[in-house]
Amino acid sequence: MSFSNQRQFARLSVSDDTLAYDETGRKLGQVTMVGGGGMAIRIADASLKFTPGDRLKITVVESAGDNRNTVQATVVYLHGDTLGLEFV
């Protein structure tokens, strides 16, 4: 049996109203997936530009704003409106 297609970290469910903000408080968009190694964000504004290798400080706010977590992450990809990030 080959395990080459297994992920190192499981993907975790997040609620539809989990949002990501940059260090200036600007809304980046909706967090669509989180795993032990990173996350994906559906970008809210097409004018936001990112390049693989960019390093960001992101605050993730869950639901009613009760839970906030700030992480450092590096941009891995931007496909359409989805930003892929790896935790640093």
ABEGO torsion letter per residue (X at the ends): XBAAABBABBBBBBBAABBBBBAAGBBAEBBABBBAAEBBBBBABAABBBBBGBBBBBBBBBEAGABBBBBBBBBABBBEABBBBBBX
